[in-house]
Amino acid sequence: MGGTNNLVRGIFRYMSPEYMESGEANTPTDVYGFVVMVLEVLLVKRIREFEATGRSLEVLADPRLDREYKHQ
């Protein structure tokens, strides 16, 4: 053991740009991935809570679009 491996592993959504470029993990790259994951969990929770009220997510769209946007 003791060798290094420069093979980049993980889920791209949680990887910091520096880690993807260099393949070297360190504390800042780990913190980046953790923060992205926490934000994702919090936002999904908020969206589900909003949908549970029975209101459509369309009310969050910019009113200047005048309902001319793609539904996904």
TORLUMKOL-51288 format. One line per field, with one value per atom (N, C-alpha, C): residue number from 0; residue in one letter; atom name; x, z, y negated. Coordinates in nm, 2 decimals. Example, Ala and Ser with C-alpha at 12.3 -4.5 7.8 and 13.67 -1.06 7.14 Angstrom:
BEGIN
resi	[0;0;0;1;1;1]
resn	[A;A;A;S;S;S]
name	[N;CA;C;N;CA;C]
u	[1.32;1.23;1.32;1.28;1.37;1.29]
w	[0.78;0.78;0.78;0.71;0.71;0.79]
v	[0.57;0.45;0.33;0.22;0.11;0.00]
***
This chain:
BEGIN
resi	[0;0;0;1;1;1;2;2;2;3;3;3;4;4;4;5;5;5;6;6;6;7;7;7;8;8;8;9;9;9;10;10;10;11;11;11;12;12;12;13;13;13;14;14;14;15;15;15;16;16;16;17;17;17;18;18;18;19;19;19;20;20;20;21;21;21;22;22;22;23;23;23;24;24;24;25;25;25;26;26;26;27;27;27;28;28;28;29;29;29;30;30;30;31;31;31;32;32;32;33;33;33;34;34;34;35;35;35;36;36;36;37;37;37;38;38;38;39;39;39;40;40;40;41;41;41;42;42;42;43;43;43;44;44;44;45;45;45;46;46;46;47;47;47;48;48;48;49;49;49;50;50;50;51;51;51;52;52;52;53;53;53;54;54;54;55;55;55;56;56;56;57;57;57;58;58;58;59;59;59;60;60;60;61;61;61;62;62;62;63;63;63;64;64;64;65;65;65;66;66;66;67;67;67;68;68;68;69;69;69;70;70;70;71;71;71]
resn	[M;M;M;G;G;G;G;G;G;T;T;T;N;N;N;N;N;N;L;L;L;V;V;V;R;R;R;G;G;G;I;I;I;F;F;F;R;R;R;Y;Y;Y;M;M;M;S;S;S;P;P;P;E;E;E;Y;Y;Y;M;M;M;E;E;E;S;S;S;G;G;G;E;E;E;A;A;A;N;N;N;T;T;T;P;P;P;T;T;T;D;D;D;V;V;V;Y;Y;Y;G;G;G;F;F;F;V;V;V;V;V;V;M;M;M;V;V;V;L;L;L;E;E;E;V;V;V;L;L;L;L;L;L;V;V;V;K;K;K;R;R;R;I;I;I;R;R;R;E;E;E;F;F;F;E;E;E;A;A;A;T;T;T;G;G;G;R;R;R;S;S;S;L;L;L;E;E;E;V;V;V;L;L;L;A;A;A;D;D;D;P;P;P;R;R;R;L;L;L;D;D;D;R;R;R;E;E;E;Y;Y;Y;K;K;K;H;H;H;Q;Q;Q]
name	[N;CA;C;N;CA;C;N;CA;C;N;CA;C;N;CA;C;N;CA;C;N;CA;C;N;CA;C;N;CA;C;N;CA;C;N;CA;C;N;CA;C;N;CA;C;N;CA;C;N;CA;C;N;CA;C;N;CA;C;N;CA;C;N;CA;C;N;CA;C;N;CA;C;N;CA;C;N;CA;C;N;CA;C;N;CA;C;N;CA;C;N;CA;C;N;CA;C;N;CA;C;N;CA;C;N;CA;C;N;CA;C;N;CA;C;N;CA;C;N;CA;C;N;CA;C;N;CA;C;N;CA;C;N;CA;C;N;CA;C;N;CA;C;N;CA;C;N;CA;C;N;CA;C;N;CA;C;N;CA;C;N;CA;C;N;CA;C;N;CA;C;N;CA;C;N;CA;C;N;CA;C;N;CA;C;N;CA;C;N;CA;C;N;CA;C;N;CA;C;N;CA;C;N;CA;C;N;CA;C;N;CA;C;N;CA;C;N;CA;C;N;CA;C;N;CA;C;N;CA;C;N;CA;C;N;CA;C;N;CA;C;N;CA;C;N;CA;C;N;CA;C]
u	[0.08;0.00;0.09;0.03;0.11;0.12;0.07;0.08;-0.03;-0.02;-0.12;-0.20;-0.32;-0.40;-0.47;-0.44;-0.50;-0.63;-0.69;-0.82;-0.93;-1.00;-1.10;-1.23;-1.28;-1.39;-1.50;-1.62;-1.73;-1.84;-1.94;-2.05;-2.02;-2.02;-1.98;-2.05;-2.17;-2.25;-2.19;-2.12;-2.07;-1.92;-1.86;-1.71;-1.68;-1.58;-1.53;-1.46;-1.46;-1.39;-1.24;-1.18;-1.04;-1.01;-1.10;-1.08;-1.09;-1.18;-1.20;-1.08;-1.02;-0.91;-0.78;-0.76;-0.63;-0.64;-0.75;-0.77;-0.72;-0.68;-0.63;-0.73;-0.77;-0.87;-0.80;-0.86;-0.81;-0.93;-0.91;-1.02;-1.11;-1.06;-1.16;-1.24;-1.19;-1.27;-1.38;-1.34;-1.44;-1.55;-1.52;-1.61;-1.71;-1.65;-1.73;-1.84;-1.80;-1.90;-2.00;-1.96;-2.06;-2.16;-2.11;-2.20;-2.30;-2.25;-2.34;-2.45;-2.41;-2.51;-2.61;-2.57;-2.66;-2.76;-2.71;-2.80;-2.90;-2.86;-2.95;-3.06;-3.02;-3.12;-3.22;-3.17;-3.25;-3.35;-3.30;-3.39;-3.50;-3.46;-3.56;-3.67;-3.63;-3.72;-3.81;-3.76;-3.84;-3.94;-3.90;-3.99;-4.10;-4.07;-4.17;-4.27;-4.22;-4.31;-4.40;-4.35;-4.43;-4.54;-4.50;-4.59;-4.70;-4.67;-4.77;-4.88;-4.86;-4.96;-5.07;-5.04;-5.13;-5.11;-5.02;-4.99;-4.90;-4.91;-4.82;-4.69;-4.58;-4.45;-4.45;-4.55;-4.56;-4.57;-4.62;-4.63;-4.49;-4.39;-4.26;-4.19;-4.25;-4.19;-4.20;-4.11;-4.11;-4.23;-4.31;-4.44;-4.42;-4.30;-4.27;-4.27;-4.26;-4.26;-4.40;-4.50;-4.64;-4.68;-4.64;-4.67;-4.62;-4.51;-4.46;-4.32;-4.32;-4.21;-4.24;-4.13;-4.15;-4.18;-4.27;-4.30;-4.21;-4.14;-4.05;-4.08]
w	[0.00;0.00;0.00;0.02;0.03;-0.11;-0.22;-0.35;-0.37;-0.47;-0.50;-0.62;-0.63;-0.75;-0.79;-0.92;-0.97;-1.04;-1.03;-1.09;-1.02;-1.09;-1.03;-1.01;-0.89;-0.86;-0.78;-0.81;-0.73;-0.83;-0.77;-0.85;-0.89;-1.02;-1.08;-1.01;-0.98;-0.92;-0.79;-0.72;-0.59;-0.59;-0.71;-0.72;-0.74;-0.67;-0.69;-0.82;-0.89;-1.01;-1.00;-0.88;-0.86;-0.85;-0.79;-0.78;-0.91;-0.99;-1.13;-1.22;-1.20;-1.28;-1.24;-1.11;-1.06;-1.02;-0.97;-0.92;-0.78;-0.72;-0.58;-0.48;-0.39;-0.29;-0.17;-0.11;0.01;0.09;0.20;0.28;0.20;0.13;0.06;-0.04;-0.11;-0.21;-0.14;-0.03;0.05;0.10;0.15;0.20;0.09;-0.03;-0.14;-0.17;-0.18;-0.21;-0.10;0.03;0.14;0.13;0.11;0.10;-0.01;-0.13;-0.24;-0.21;-0.14;-0.11;0.00;0.10;0.20;0.13;0.05;-0.02;-0.11;-0.17;-0.25;-0.17;-0.05;0.04;0.09;0.13;0.18;0.08;-0.04;-0.15;-0.19;-0.20;-0.23;-0.12;0.00;0.11;0.10;0.07;0.06;-0.06;-0.17;-0.29;-0.25;-0.18;-0.15;-0.05;0.04;0.14;0.06;-0.03;-0.11;-0.19;-0.26;-0.33;-0.25;-0.12;-0.03;0.00;-0.02;0.01;-0.10;-0.21;-0.32;-0.43;-0.40;-0.50;-0.61;-0.72;-0.83;-0.83;-0.87;-0.87;-0.98;-1.06;-1.16;-1.10;-0.97;-0.91;-0.88;-0.88;-0.86;-0.98;-1.10;-1.22;-1.23;-1.30;-1.32;-1.39;-1.34;-1.40;-1.54;-1.56;-1.69;-1.80;-1.77;-1.88;-1.94;-1.87;-1.91;-1.95;-1.87;-1.88;-2.01;-2.07;-2.19;-2.16;-2.11;-2.07;-2.09;-2.09;-2.11;-1.97;-1.97;-1.85;-1.86;-1.75;-1.75;-1.64]
v	[0.12;0.00;-0.12;-0.24;-0.36;-0.43;-0.36;-0.42;-0.52;-0.60;-0.70;-0.66;-0.69;-0.66;-0.79;-0.83;-0.96;-0.94;-0.82;-0.80;-0.87;-0.96;-1.04;-0.95;-0.95;-0.86;-0.95;-0.91;-0.98;-1.02;-1.09;-1.14;-1.28;-1.30;-1.43;-1.55;-1.54;-1.65;-1.70;-1.61;-1.65;-1.67;-1.67;-1.69;-1.83;-1.88;-2.02;-2.02;-2.14;-2.15;-2.12;-2.16;-2.14;-1.99;-1.91;-1.77;-1.70;-1.74;-1.69;-1.72;-1.83;-1.87;-1.80;-1.79;-1.74;-1.59;-1.55;-1.41;-1.40;-1.51;-1.50;-1.55;-1.46;-1.50;-1.56;-1.66;-1.73;-1.78;-1.85;-1.89;-1.99;-2.09;-2.18;-2.10;-2.01;-1.93;-1.85;-1.79;-1.72;-1.81;-1.93;-2.02;-2.06;-2.09;-2.13;-2.02;-1.90;-1.79;-1.78;-1.79;-1.78;-1.90;-2.02;-2.13;-2.12;-2.08;-2.06;-1.96;-1.85;-1.75;-1.80;-1.87;-1.93;-2.03;-2.11;-2.21;-2.13;-2.03;-1.95;-1.89;-1.83;-1.77;-1.88;-1.99;-2.10;-2.15;-2.17;-2.23;-2.13;-2.00;-1.90;-1.89;-1.90;-1.90;-2.02;-2.14;-2.26;-2.25;-2.19;-2.17;-2.08;-1.97;-1.87;-1.93;-2.01;-2.08;-2.17;-2.25;-2.34;-2.26;-2.15;-2.08;-2.02;-1.99;-1.93;-2.03;-2.16;-2.25;-2.25;-2.18;-2.17;-2.28;-2.37;-2.48;-2.42;-2.48;-2.44;-2.52;-2.45;-2.52;-2.64;-2.64;-2.75;-2.89;-2.89;-3.02;-3.08;-3.00;-3.05;-3.10;-3.08;-3.13;-3.28;-3.34;-3.48;-3.53;-3.61;-3.66;-3.73;-3.78;-3.85;-3.75;-3.62;-3.52;-3.50;-3.55;-3.54;-3.40;-3.30;-3.16;-3.10;-3.16;-3.11;-3.05;-2.93;-2.85;-2.70;-2.63;-2.48;-2.42;-2.33;-2.25;-2.12;-2.10;-1.98;-1.89]
***
